Amino acid sequence: MHRFLNRLSRLAAWICAIAALPAAAFEFDSIDGGTLDLSAWEGQPVLVVNTASRCGFTGQYEGLQALQDTYGAQGLVVLAVPSDDFRQELSSEAEVKDFCETTFGLTLPMTTITSVRGGAAHPFYRWLADVHGFTPRWNFNKVLLDPSGDVAATFGSTTRPNSAELTSRIEALLPE
């Protein structure tokens, strides 16, 4: 019984520590080299989107770029997180980068190909699952972080980047 209580106590401490982490505590490897540290965008809303180049929702890249173009000057950052968890991503970062730039003129910050589900999930996505109960069910799920790094809202694949549901939540987080 003592061993069980000790393990339970350690688990509770771990959960409290994870729950206290803001999203800004995470960094991703950049498709351009180096890292993308969410703390660099503290004070700004950030839309994190798991993406794939060969998905029926891939056309949303155009809308994501439009969000960045429309709201970027006011502080919004749209972060694309290519993932092959649903077997719809190209085989290399170079191919993903070329495809996104050539097909959509993408200038968004973009991570390397990153796992977003299960045991291999990036720590940011494990935090989303453990603390916020959100795991992407498919490509182009969206996580809106408020300027303090808290999860403001999550959206599924079918929520288009230009939808009033999403843009109204973004606009509410921008400075007046």
Secondary structure, DSSP 8 states (H G I E B T S, - for coil): -HHHHHHHHHHHHHHHHHHH--GGG-EEEBTTSSEEEGGGGTTS-EEEEEE-TTSTTTTHHHHHHHHHHHHGGGT-EEEEEE--TTS-S-SSHHHHHHHHHHHH---S-BBSS---SSTT--HHHHHHHHHH----SSTT-EEEE-TTS-EEEEE-TTS-TT-HHHHHHHHHHS--
